[in-house]
């Protein structure tokens, strides 16, 4: 059974886009399985950005967001490879379960949205 994941990578800013794509190809090939030979569903390069605080003595990094679909048993080797890759400054992988439910306080009924505001109060002078 495959699950959907979202991964945000911060690569060393000294790497160019070709080097980053090569590293991504190697990393994502570890997630391939017989039922899903191409785990990558979308890839977005955000480009070089300044970090909010230095990470491993880096002031900037190249951000990449990838959406993947793979089996959970493939994640251990993938995460090991990402941690060993010296070009990856930081990464975050989350399980993408779709849109999150909203708390009842944020859900407004159609009746409330369609109501007209009451008359304005006039201030006495």
Long-range contacts (C-beta under 8 A, 24 or more apart in sequence): 1-71, 2-33, 2-35, 2-36, 2-69, 2-70, 2-71, 3-69, 3-70, 3-71, 3-72, 3-95, 4-41, 4-67, 4-68, 4-69, 4-95, 4-96, 4-97, 5-67, 5-68, 5-69, 5-70, 5-75, 5-93, 5-94, 5-95, 5-96, 6-65, 6-66, 6-67, 6-68, 6-93, 6-94, 6-96, 7-65, 7-66, 7-68, 7-91, 7-92, 7-93, 7-94, 8-63, 8-64, 8-65, 8-91, 8-92, 9-63, 9-64, 9-65, 9-66, 9-82, 9-88, 9-90, 9-91, 10-51, 10-55, 10-61, 10-62, 10-63, 10-88, 10-89, 10-90, 10-91, 11-61, 11-62, 11-63, 11-64, 11-87, 11-88, 11-89, 12-58, 12-61, 12-62, 12-86, 12-87, 12-88, 12-89, 13-48, 13-58, 13-60, 13-61, 13-62, 15-62, 15-87, 17-45, 17-62, 19-87, 20-45, 20-62, 20-64, 20-87, 23-85, 23-87, 23-88, 24-64, 24-66, 26-81, 27-78, 27-81, 27-82, 27-85, 28-66, 28-68, 30-74, 30-77, 30-78, 30-81, 31-68, 31-70, 31-74, 31-75, 31-78, 32-70, 32-74, 33-70, 33-71, 33-74, 35-71, 36-69, 36-70, 36-71, 39-68, 39-69, 39-70, 39-74, 40-66, 40-67, 40-68, 41-67, 41-68, 41-69, 42-66, 42-67, 43-67, 55-89, 55-90, 56-89, 58-89, 61-89, 61-90, 67-96
